[in-house]
Amino acid sequence: MHGPLSEIGLIEVLQLLERGERSGRLRVVGPDQAAARTLHLVRGRVVALEPDASDAAVVRALIRRHELPADATGAAEIAPDRREAVRAGLARSALGVMLHWSRGRFDFEAGPTADGPLSWSADALVLDLVEAESRRAELADALGGWGGRPALAPAEQVRDGARVHLDALDWRILDAADGRRDLAALAAHLAEPLETVGERVRELVAAAILQLHDPVDDPTRQARVAIDSGRYDEAIERLRARVVQVPADGEAWRTLGLAEVGAGRFDRAIAAWTAWCQALPEATADADALIRAARTMMEALSASRD
């Protein structure tokens, strides 16, 4: 079983494999062809995801969270419940992006597969995705969007605030909250889920330890967040509205081209980057390089169909 993600989404593939109670390995390649993922399935249930939720990835995440020393090579000393919670979080984050892919391909190889640390059905993944999107939307509303820039509150405000217990993630957020990074950039810097960082920042603001500065005026920021999450059509809709309103916004045209590539529409990407050249003539060299790359991809796709 194999095919392009432009014709059938990953969730539909997983649902078909679950209905057939298939066991084996599902290799998935998204927009970045050099970064393949492998899902291991037992009777249609996802039991492992590599490399994003492998043992090595869990160790790196625990080191990043300062729960393991920097030279650790294994996580045996971490409580199993904590270790597997980190693994599940890594897998959910990766799958949340993968399920939005509309470009790339999948290849399923049937065969005996050992049980793994996960046990997720396709329907459970959909439910998780919907809940995560709802949670993200609620948090964005509570925080006034993801463009707010967290910074340490003045010392007197911190002193007068409520006493709270800070864990390792809280300290990492406080260390990285410099008043320049917005919430989305902060989450990316920490390599933590956006909603997790958003919840913690909200708690730290309520405790008067952090304060949120107003967003920098950047009309393409929300579109870039959508692109990073694989929501290309949402990004395209935002950027189309922007360039209609401000045709001379070169950055919006450039980002629109990237979103169109993510959606697999190379001809529209070329049109967007051509408009970018017209809006910002000094960007011609950069735009030409992207246009050439898009044309190469179009030719390769055409040749593969032939």
KOLBALUM-882789 format. One record per residue (C-alpha): residue in one letter; chain; x, y, z. Coordinates in steps of 0.001 Angstrom, whole numbers, m for minus. Layout:
% residues N
- A,A,X,Y,Z
...
END
This chain:
% residues 306
- M,A,0,0,0
- H,A,1545,3279,m1082
- G,A,677,6593,m2677
- P,A,923,10398,m2569
- L,A,m421,12348,401
- S,A,m1971,14794,m2057
- E,A,m4545,12120,m2936
- I,A,m5149,10531,471
- G,A,m4316,12034,3842
- L,A,m2293,10258,6489
- I,A,m5265,9905,8818
- E,A,m7253,8125,6101
- V,A,m4289,5803,5525
- L,A,m4137,4979,9230
- Q,A,m7887,4385,9372
- L,A,m7672,1938,6462
- L,A,m4797,82,8108
- E,A,m6693,m55,11390
- R,A,m9831,m1439,9764
- G,A,m7723,m4133,8140
- E,A,m5858,m4777,11429
- R,A,m2604,m4573,9478
- S,A,812,m4916,11107
- G,A,4011,m3526,9654
- R,A,5887,m297,9012
- L,A,4439,2849,7457
- R,A,7117,5141,6039
- V,A,5938,8718,5556
- V,A,7793,11480,3721
- G,A,6446,15014,3950
- P,A,7519,18320,2392
- D,A,11107,17695,3542
- Q,A,12065,14601,1583
- A,A,15207,14118,3661
- A,A,13225,13744,6903
- A,A,11242,10519,6636
- R,A,9231,9208,9566
- T,A,8383,5582,10285
- L,A,5243,4491,12099
- H,A,5205,950,13498
- L,A,1761,m661,13577
- V,A,427,m3747,15335
- R,A,m3049,m4819,14215
- G,A,m3672,m1299,12948
- R,A,m2606,544,16096
- V,A,387,2894,16158
- V,A,2895,1456,18636
- A,A,6022,3497,17809
- L,A,7143,6564,15857
- E,A,10711,7059,14701
- P,A,12799,9109,14907
- D,A,10664,11707,16718
- A,A,9650,9482,19657
- S,A,12561,7035,19692
- D,A,14565,6280,22833
- A,A,17280,8676,21637
- A,A,14710,11445,21094
- V,A,13333,10903,24609
- V,A,16840,11185,26093
- R,A,17474,14421,24157
- A,A,14162,15846,25364
- L,A,14927,14956,28992
- I,A,18382,16550,28692
- R,A,16776,19650,27178
- R,A,14403,19750,30149
- H,A,17354,19383,32571
- E,A,15966,16097,33869
- L,A,19074,14226,32727
- P,A,22733,15304,32676
- A,A,24078,16587,29378
- D,A,26236,13485,28857
- A,A,23437,10967,29492
- T,A,23112,8162,26965
- G,A,20022,6493,28420
- A,A,16999,7276,30557
- A,A,16908,4228,32831
- E,A,17114,6401,35958
- I,A,13972,8338,34996
- A,A,10695,6943,36337
- P,A,9007,4908,33563
- D,A,5782,6929,33810
- R,A,7682,10182,33272
- R,A,9779,8742,30451
- E,A,6737,7470,28572
- A,A,4841,10724,29152
- V,A,7679,12576,27420
- R,A,7645,10027,24589
- A,A,3888,10409,24136
- G,A,4244,14188,24025
- L,A,6947,13977,21362
- A,A,4841,11578,19305
- R,A,1723,13755,19557
- S,A,3637,16852,18480
- A,A,5130,15070,15474
- L,A,1855,13455,14430
- G,A,22,16755,14858
- V,A,2230,18148,12088
- M,A,2236,14991,9945
- L,A,m1552,14738,9856
- H,A,m1671,18140,8131
- W,A,698,17149,5336
- S,A,m808,17371,1873
- R,A,2483,16856,60
- G,A,4752,13837,148
- R,A,4048,10122,64
- F,A,3507,7038,2203
- D,A,4679,3446,1789
- F,A,3371,590,3934
- E,A,5357,m2615,4283
- A,A,3410,m5418,5956
- G,A,5234,m7701,8352
- P,A,5489,m8890,11944
- T,A,5973,m5985,14346
- A,A,6799,m6095,18040
- D,A,4660,m4179,20497
- G,A,6001,m718,21237
- P,A,5621,1944,23911
- L,A,2534,3495,22280
- S,A,m891,2057,21515
- W,A,m2968,4566,19563
- S,A,m5867,4050,17215
- A,A,m6476,6337,14247
- D,A,m9681,7644,15828
- A,A,m7820,8442,19057
- L,A,m5269,10420,17044
- V,A,m8033,12454,15406
- L,A,m9610,13133,18799
- D,A,m6233,14202,20203
- L,A,m5715,16522,17243
- V,A,m9145,18129,17624
- E,A,m8646,18578,21368
- A,A,m5196,20101,20822
- E,A,m6572,22565,18249
- S,A,m9401,23538,20626
- R,A,m6962,23959,23491
- R,A,m4656,26041,21302
- A,A,m7539,28273,20197
- E,A,m8731,28795,23789
- L,A,m5228,29668,24925
- A,A,m4683,32034,22010
- D,A,m7903,33805,22954
- A,A,m6901,34016,26631
- L,A,m3431,35309,25753
- G,A,m4585,37705,23060
- G,A,m2983,35612,20330
- W,A,468,34093,20049
- G,A,2189,37373,19243
- G,A,2593,38537,22846
- R,A,6228,38810,23952
- P,A,6874,37446,27469
- A,A,9382,39280,29641
- L,A,10324,39188,33304
- A,A,8148,41460,35420
- P,A,9778,44229,37496
- A,A,11357,42981,40732
- E,A,8817,44728,42957
- Q,A,5953,43127,41028
- V,A,7523,39681,41389
- R,A,8067,40274,45105
- D,A,4421,41189,45641
- G,A,3062,38316,43549
- A,A,1733,34979,44715
- R,A,4191,32294,45828
- V,A,4342,29511,43252
- H,A,6321,26312,42764
- L,A,8443,26478,39622
- D,A,9507,23349,37774
- A,A,12260,22896,35179
- L,A,10101,24066,32259
- D,A,9094,27215,34136
- W,A,12757,28073,34703
- R,A,13581,27438,31049
- I,A,10745,29777,30032
- L,A,11957,32460,32445
- D,A,15504,32127,31119
- A,A,14367,32507,27495
- A,A,11681,35190,27998
- D,A,13589,38238,26786
- G,A,10754,40487,25630
- R,A,11766,40007,21986
- R,A,10569,36471,21250
- D,A,6822,36087,20889
- L,A,5050,33030,22298
- A,A,5341,31057,19067
- A,A,9068,31799,18782
- L,A,9564,30980,22459
- A,A,7930,27565,22049
- A,A,10073,26866,18981
- H,A,13223,27944,20837
- L,A,12416,25611,23729
- A,A,11311,22793,21387
- E,A,8115,22447,23412
- P,A,4480,22309,22232
- L,A,2988,25753,21693
- E,A,9,25080,23946
- T,A,2228,23786,26776
- V,A,4350,26932,26719
- G,A,1229,29083,26407
- E,A,m336,27524,29501
- R,A,2816,27995,31548
- V,A,3240,31599,30438
- R,A,m371,32318,31354
- E,A,254,30896,34847
- L,A,3479,32879,35239
- V,A,1731,36077,34151
- A,A,m1062,35402,36661
- A,A,1611,34922,39349
- A,A,3121,38337,38427
- I,A,6448,36748,37456
- L,A,6105,37456,33739
- Q,A,4412,40193,31797
- L,A,3300,40133,28175
- H,A,4374,42935,25864
- D,A,2183,43757,22879
- P,A,2915,41914,19628
- V,A,5218,43446,17063
- D,A,3205,44415,14004
- D,A,3962,41509,11641
- P,A,1109,40620,9272
- T,A,2787,37376,8179
- R,A,3485,35957,11647
- Q,A,246,33999,12027
- A,A,706,32624,8535
- R,A,4211,31415,9407
- V,A,2859,29704,12521
- A,A,281,27958,10320
- I,A,2990,26881,7848
- D,A,5139,25483,10665
- S,A,2127,23431,11794
- G,A,1441,22134,8290
- R,A,m1761,24201,7899
- Y,A,m851,25467,4445
- D,A,m4345,26367,3237
- E,A,m4927,28513,6328
- A,A,m1630,30302,5711
- I,A,m2488,30823,2043
- E,A,m5863,32324,2926
- R,A,m4250,34784,5360
- L,A,m1513,35769,2935
- R,A,m3840,36155,m54
- A,A,m5908,38571,2004
- R,A,m2746,40464,2953
- V,A,m1404,40902,m583
- V,A,m4820,42026,m1817
- Q,A,m4805,44663,906
- V,A,m1113,45596,518
- P,A,186,44484,m2911
- A,A,3652,45896,m2165
- D,A,4229,43638,878
- G,A,7178,41627,m426
- E,A,7486,39484,2706
- A,A,3855,38410,2358
- W,A,4459,37381,m1262
- R,A,7606,35469,m277
- T,A,5806,33620,2525
- L,A,2833,32936,260
- G,A,5175,31148,m2139
- L,A,6462,28957,696
- A,A,2896,28097,1730
- E,A,1977,27176,m1847
- V,A,5019,24885,m2026
- G,A,3916,23241,1202
- A,A,519,22621,m387
- G,A,2221,21168,m3473
- R,A,1163,23979,m5825
- F,A,4471,24935,m7407
- D,A,2940,26987,m10230
- R,A,1228,29257,m7715
- A,A,4448,29483,m5697
- I,A,6281,30693,m8804
- A,A,3575,33306,m9400
- A,A,3880,34510,m5788
- W,A,7661,34771,m5979
- T,A,7418,36617,m9298
- A,A,5169,39139,m7545
- W,A,7750,39282,m4734
- C,A,10378,40400,m7289
- Q,A,8042,43099,m8542
- A,A,7318,44328,m5014
- L,A,10964,44190,m3881
- P,A,13392,44332,m6841
- E,A,16337,43933,m4452
- A,A,15032,40426,m3641
- T,A,15284,39265,m7266
- A,A,18301,36995,m6712
- D,A,16679,35187,m3775
- A,A,13362,34904,m5595
- D,A,15010,33559,m8755
- A,A,16714,30805,m6757
- L,A,13380,29725,m5275
- I,A,11663,29891,m8658
- R,A,14342,27683,m10223
- A,A,13971,25158,m7399
- A,A,10185,25110,m7837
- R,A,10493,24579,m11592
- T,A,12925,21719,m10989
- M,A,10407,20095,m8644
- M,A,7611,20549,m11190
- E,A,9727,18896,m13890
- A,A,10648,16018,m11575
- L,A,7012,15434,m10647
- S,A,5985,15544,m14297
- A,A,8697,13032,m15208
- S,A,7665,10681,m12393
- R,A,4049,10715,m13615
- D,A,5197,9917,m17160
END
